[in-house]
Amino acid sequence: MAVLVISDGLSTPEVVTYTGVSGSGPYTLTGVERGQCGSTAHAWGSGAEVASDVVSTLINRWEEHVTAAGNPHNTTLDDLGIVPIPVKALGDLADPVLHAPLVWSTELAVGSGSITSQRATTATYVDRGGIIRTAAINAPRFESAGLLIEGASSNSCLYSADFSAAAWLRLYNCAVQVNTRAAPDGTTNADTLVFDGTQYGQITQSVAGYTIGTTVTISVYALADTQGATFAVWCAGVYLGDMAPTSTWRRYQWQSTLTGTTASLTIVSHVSARVYVWGAQIEVKHYATSYIQTSDAPVTRAADLIYLSSDNWPVDSYTVVVDVDHIDVGHVGGHRIYQVMGATNQLFGVQAGSGALVGWHNSTTPVTSSPTILQAGLTYRAGYVVDGYASQRVYLDGVLVGAQSGGAPPSGSPYIVYLGSNSSTIPLDGHLRNLRIYDRALSADVLRIA
């Protein structure tokens, strides 16, 4: 069974089921049943359209619950995601004051001025072909998910791509063969670790100088040479977990809260096995950030600073819609989607600790999504609406997840809008894409399809 939903944006949609289709347009449907799932058959005019193609399993759910007993679960069309969308909503989306696609470029599709990218060091990113590349100083970094924005971080692991260096201690019949395979950055500088299985072979590097209680993230890229082999990973005498490399490069990461002042990356095998490795990293973060290559000393990657002119920023009522993701698994830190500097408390981001969306427009109480949180590694469409100084609303994937009344006029004239940070701290550590700013408060109907 296939399903169509017909709507003109004004009347309640009609659910139509059918069993077959022929032709190349106009189409002929067979086995048609109209007015299904509690909807009403209409005499649709020429302006009616197929509003959505609903998966038949949803209709099966309707049929399961809507029984002769009288719909005991009170399932509605809203439960199926079948809701009328006014035609006017489409027009309301057509005129943003700023639209930055952020797809491999900072060029604005709509808006004045430009987006500026600053970073005091080079930094790596993954290109559309999956290869790790190095961006020049100040150059923005684009990945498949959008514009990558990260805070500063340091890799304390020396010779991160040379496991034959003296900084790496090899024990109990663990050997290193250098430059044996193409690495994730496209160069032939991945090494092979060879364990002969006679003892618990291991390779390790220790880094001193940490404070007790510091949380570090340890990461390394690995690819299987011996298929099915598993390797234990330790940090400063603490077992972190196993690594089971596959036939494709993958970055493995572990978090460890130090009980002493030393961190380490130790890879162990008690059987005969071989594994390709590259790109070791030890950083004071709760998650792994972009790869930082080192040689004989630790290396720091500076923070990304991305901003645009306040010419694009409405003063009173406005709406911001953007695709966003972040990598903080534990939501330990807060993460800014944007912050307007020069005007007190105009910000939108992810709340520390909870992972909830939070918006603040000079109000005594910020608006926070509840109970929805942003899971690490997933992309969401986040929306923040400020309706004058009367109310604020937060949307996630088109659904209202938080509202708060009240607000106040800006205490100063906004002069710069930072994307992915608050100019110095609280980095997004994630991606932004398809950023749109409107000079009005969009309605709930519009945000559903924004």
C-alpha positions in Angstrom: 0.0 0.0 0.0 1.2 3.5 -0.9 0.0 6.7 0.7 -0.5 10.3 -0.5 -1.5 13.3 1.5 -3.3 16.0 -0.4 -3.5 19.6 0.8 -4.1 23.1 -0.4 -2.6 24.7 2.7 -6.1 25.8 3.9 -8.3 22.8 4.5 -7.4 19.8 6.6 -5.3 17.4 4.5 -6.8 14.2 3.1 -5.1 10.9 3.3 -5.4 8.8 0.2 -4.1 5.2 -0.2 -3.5 3.3 -3.4 -2.1 0.0 -4.6 -0.7 0.8 -8.0 0.4 3.5 -10.4 0.9 3.8 -14.2 1.8 6.4 -16.7 4.5 9.0 -16.8 2.4 12.1 -15.9 -0.4 12.5 -15.5 -0.5 9.3 -13.5 -3.3 6.8 -13.1 -3.7 5.3 -9.6 -5.4 2.0 -9.0 -6.9 0.6 -5.8 -7.6 4.1 -4.5 -9.2 4.6 -1.1 -10.0 8.2 -0.2 -10.6 9.8 3.2 -8.4 7.4 5.1 -7.0 7.5 8.7 -9.9 9.7 9.9 -9.5 12.4 7.2 -12.3 13.6 4.9 -12.4 13.3 1.2 -12.5 16.8 -0.4 -13.4 18.1 -3.8 -9.9 19.5 -4.3 -9.4 22.5 -6.6 -6.6 23.0 -9.1 -4.4 24.5 -6.4 -4.2 21.4 -4.3 -0.9 19.6 -4.1 0.5 16.3 -2.8 1.9 17.7 0.4 3.8 14.6 1.5 4.4 11.0 0.7 3.8 9.3 4.1 5.5 5.9 4.7 3.0 3.1 4.8 4.3 1.9 8.1 2.8 5.0 9.7 -0.6 4.2 8.2 -0.2 0.6 9.5 0.3 2.2 13.0 -2.9 4.1 12.5 -4.8 0.9 11.5 -3.3 -0.9 14.4 -4.6 1.6 17.0 -7.8 2.8 15.4 -9.9 -0.2 16.1 -13.6 -1.1 16.5 -13.0 -0.4 20.2 -12.9 3.3 19.3 -9.2 4.3 18.9 -8.1 3.5 22.5 -4.7 5.2 22.0 -6.3 8.4 20.7 -3.9 8.4 17.7 -4.3 11.5 15.7 -3.1 12.9 12.3 -0.6 15.0 14.2 0.9 11.8 15.6 1.6 10.8 12.0 3.1 14.1 11.2 0.3 15.0 8.9 -0.5 18.6 9.6 -1.8 21.4 7.4 0.9 23.9 6.3 -0.5 27.3 5.1 0.7 28.3 1.6 1.7 31.6 3.1 4.4 29.9 5.1 6.4 29.2 2.0 6.5 32.9 1.1 7.6 33.8 4.6 10.8 31.8 4.2 11.7 33.5 0.9 13.2 36.8 2.2 15.9 36.4 4.8 18.2 39.4 5.6 21.1 36.9 5.5 21.6 33.5 4.1 25.0 31.8 4.4 24.9 28.3 2.9 28.3 27.5 4.4 28.9 24.7 1.8 32.6 24.7 1.0 32.5 28.5 1.0 31.8 31.5 3.3 30.2 33.4 0.4 26.8 34.9 1.3 23.8 34.0 -0.9 21.9 36.9 0.7 23.2 39.7 2.9 25.6 42.5 3.1 29.3 42.4 3.9 31.1 39.0 4.3 32.0 36.3 6.8 35.5 36.7 8.2 37.6 33.7 9.3 40.5 34.1 11.6 42.8 31.5 13.2 46.4 32.0 14.3 47.7 28.6 13.2 47.1 26.0 10.5 44.5 23.3 11.2 43.3 20.1 9.7 39.9 19.1 8.3 38.4 16.2 6.3 37.6 17.1 2.7 34.7 15.8 0.6 36.8 12.8 -0.4 37.4 11.8 3.2 41.1 12.9 3.1 42.6 14.9 6.0 43.8 18.2 4.6 45.6 21.2 6.2 44.1 24.6 6.0 46.3 27.7 6.0 46.3 30.3 8.8 43.0 32.1 8.9 41.5 29.8 6.2 38.0 28.5 7.0 37.6 24.7 7.2 34.7 23.0 5.4 33.7 19.4 5.9 30.7 17.5 4.6 28.6 18.7 7.6 29.5 22.4 7.0 31.8 25.0 8.4 34.0 23.5 11.1 34.4 25.7 14.2 36.7 24.6 17.0 38.3 26.0 20.1 42.0 25.8 20.8 43.6 22.5 21.7 47.0 21.0 22.0 48.4 17.6 21.1 51.0 16.5 23.7 51.8 13.2 22.0 55.2 13.6 20.3 55.9 12.2 16.8 52.2 11.6 16.3 52.8 10.0 12.9 56.2 8.3 13.5 55.9 5.3 15.9 59.5 4.5 15.3 60.7 7.6 17.1 62.4 7.4 20.5 59.5 9.0 22.2 57.6 5.7 21.7 58.8 2.9 23.9 58.4 -0.6 22.4 58.3 -3.5 24.8 58.1 -7.3 24.7 58.6 -8.1 21.0 56.6 -5.2 19.5 58.3 -3.9 16.3 57.5 -0.9 14.0 57.7 -0.9 10.2 57.7 2.7 9.0 55.8 4.3 6.1 54.1 1.1 5.0 50.7 2.3 3.9 48.8 5.4 2.7 47.6 7.3 5.8 44.3 9.2 6.2 46.1 12.4 4.9 46.9 10.7 1.6 50.7 10.4 2.3 52.5 7.1 2.6 53.5 7.6 6.2 51.4 5.2 8.2 53.4 2.7 10.2 52.8 -1.0 11.0 52.9 -2.3 14.5 54.0 -5.9 14.5 53.4 -8.1 17.6 54.9 -11.6 17.5 52.6 -13.0 20.2 55.3 -14.5 22.4 54.5 -12.0 25.2 52.2 -9.1 25.9 53.8 -6.8 23.3 53.1 -3.2 23.6 54.1 0.3 22.4 53.6 3.3 24.7 54.3 7.0 25.1 53.9 8.8 28.4 53.4 12.5 28.9 54.0 14.1 32.3 53.0 17.5 33.8 49.2 17.1 34.2 47.1 17.9 37.3 45.5 15.1 39.1 41.8 14.9 38.1 42.4 16.2 34.6 40.3 14.6 31.9 42.2 13.8 28.7 41.1 12.3 25.4 43.4 9.9 23.7 42.9 9.1 20.0 44.7 7.2 17.2 43.8 6.2 13.6 44.0 2.5 12.9 43.4 0.1 10.1 43.6 -3.7 10.2 46.4 -5.6 8.7 45.6 -8.8 10.6 41.9 -9.2 10.1 39.9 -9.8 13.4 42.7 -8.8 15.7 41.9 -6.9 18.9 44.2 -4.6 20.7 43.9 -3.3 24.3 44.4 0.4 25.0 45.6 1.7 28.3 46.4 5.2 29.8 48.8 5.5 32.7 48.0 1.9 34.0 44.3 2.2 33.5 42.6 0.0 30.9 40.4 2.1 28.5 39.0 -0.5 26.2 39.7 -2.6 23.1 40.4 -1.5 19.6 39.3 -3.8 16.8 40.4 -2.2 13.5 38.6 -3.0 10.3 39.6 -2.7 6.6 39.0 1.0 6.5 40.8 3.8 8.4 38.9 4.8 11.6 39.8 7.1 14.4 39.4 5.5 17.8 39.1 7.6 21.0 38.9 7.2 24.7 38.5 9.5 27.7 40.5 9.1 30.9 40.4 11.1 34.2 43.9 11.0 35.5 44.7 9.7 39.0 48.3 10.9 38.7 50.2 13.6 36.8 51.0 11.4 33.7 48.9 10.5 30.7 49.9 7.8 28.2 48.8 6.0 25.1 49.6 2.3 25.3 48.6 -0.3 22.7 48.9 -4.0 23.7 48.5 -7.3 22.0 49.2 -10.8 23.5 48.8 -12.6 20.1 50.6 -12.5 16.8 49.0 -9.5 15.0 49.8 -6.5 12.8 48.0 -3.2 12.6 48.5 0.1 10.7 48.5 3.2 12.9 48.8 6.9 12.4 47.9 10.2 14.0 48.2 9.7 17.8 46.8 12.5 19.9 46.5 13.3 23.7 44.6 16.4 24.5 42.9 18.0 27.5 39.4 17.7 26.2 36.4 15.5 26.8 36.3 14.5 23.1 38.8 14.3 20.2 39.1 17.4 18.1 40.7 17.7 14.6 44.0 16.0 14.2 47.1 18.0 15.2 50.4 16.7 13.9 53.5 16.8 16.1 57.2 16.0 15.9 59.6 16.7 18.8 57.3 19.0 20.8 53.6 19.5 21.6 51.7 21.5 19.1 48.7 23.8 19.7 46.0 24.5 17.2 44.5 28.0 17.7 40.8 28.6 18.0 38.6 29.5 15.0 37.2 33.0 15.1 34.3 33.4 12.7 32.2 36.6 12.5 30.0 38.8 10.4 29.0 42.4 10.4 26.1 43.6 12.5 24.6 45.1 9.3 22.9 41.7 9.0 21.5 41.7 12.5 18.0 42.9 13.3 17.6 44.9 16.5 14.1 43.9 17.8 12.3 41.0 16.4 14.3 38.3 14.5 14.6 34.6 13.7 17.7 32.6 13.3 17.6 29.1 11.7 20.7 27.0 11.2 21.9 23.4 10.8 24.2 22.5 13.7 26.1 19.7 15.3 28.7 19.3 18.0 31.1 16.6 19.3 30.8 17.0 23.1 29.6 13.6 24.1 29.2 14.5 27.8 28.0 18.1 27.3 30.7 19.1 29.7 31.1 22.6 28.2 28.7 25.1 26.7 28.8 25.6 23.0 27.8 28.8 21.2 26.0 28.8 17.9 26.3 32.6 17.9 26.8 35.5 20.2 26.2 39.2 19.4 29.0 41.2 21.0 28.4 44.8 22.1 24.8 44.1 23.1 24.3 42.3 26.3 23.0 38.8 26.3 22.1 38.1 22.7 23.2 34.5 22.2 22.1 31.0 21.1 23.8 27.8 21.9 24.0 24.4 23.7 23.9 24.5 27.5 26.7 23.0 29.5 25.8 19.9 31.5 22.4 19.3 30.0 23.0 19.6 26.2 19.8 21.6 25.9 19.4 24.5 23.4 19.4 27.8 25.2 18.6 31.3 23.8 19.0 34.6 25.6 17.9 38.0 24.3 18.4 40.4 27.2 15.9 38.6 29.3 16.1 37.9 33.0 15.4 34.3 32.2 16.8 32.5 29.2 14.7 30.2 27.1 15.8 26.5 27.3 14.7 23.5 25.4 13.1 20.8 27.5 13.5 17.9 27.7 15.2 17.8 24.2 19.0 17.7 24.2 21.4 17.8 21.3 23.2 14.5 21.0 26.8 14.6 19.9 27.5 13.7 16.3 24.0 14.3 15.0 22.9 17.3 12.9 19.9 19.3 13.9 18.0 22.3 12.5 17.9 24.8 15.3 15.7 27.8 15.4 15.5 30.8 17.7 12.7 33.3 17.5 12.7 36.7 19.4 9.3 38.3 19.1 10.1 41.9 20.1 10.7 42.0 23.8 7.6 40.0 24.6 8.7 36.4 24.1 11.4 33.9 22.9 10.9 30.5 21.3 13.3 27.7 20.6 12.7 25.1 17.8 14.5 21.8 17.1 13.9 20.2 13.7 10.7 22.3 13.3 9.3 21.4 16.7 8.8 24.0 19.5 10.9 22.8 22.4 11.0 25.9 24.6 9.3 29.2 25.2 9.9 32.1 27.6 8.1 35.4 28.0 9.9 38.7 28.6 13.0 40.4 27.4 14.6 43.8 27.3 16.0 46.2 24.6 19.7 45.7 23.9 22.0 47.6 26.3 24.4 48.5 23.5 24.6 48.6 19.8 25.7 45.3 18.3 28.9 45.6 16.4 29.9 42.1 15.6 28.2 38.7 15.4 30.4 35.7 16.3 29.5 32.4 14.9 30.4 29.3 16.9 31.9 31.1 19.8 31.6 34.2 22.1 34.8 35.7 20.6 37.3 33.9 22.9 35.8 30.9 24.6 32.7 28.6 24.6 33.5 27.2 21.1 30.9 25.3 19.2 33.4 22.4 18.5 31.1 21.3 15.6 29.7 22.5 12.3 27.3 25.2 11.1 25.5 25.1 7.8 22.6 26.8 6.0 22.5 29.8 8.3 19.5 32.1 7.8 18.6 35.3 9.7 15.2 37.0 9.3 14.2 40.5 10.5 10.9 39.2 12.0 9.5 36.5 14.2 8.6 33.6 12.1 5.5 31.7 13.0 5.3 28.1 14.2 3.8 27.1 10.9 6.8 28.5 9.1 9.4 27.0 11.5 7.9 23.6 10.8 9.2 23.7 7.2 12.2 26.1 7.7 
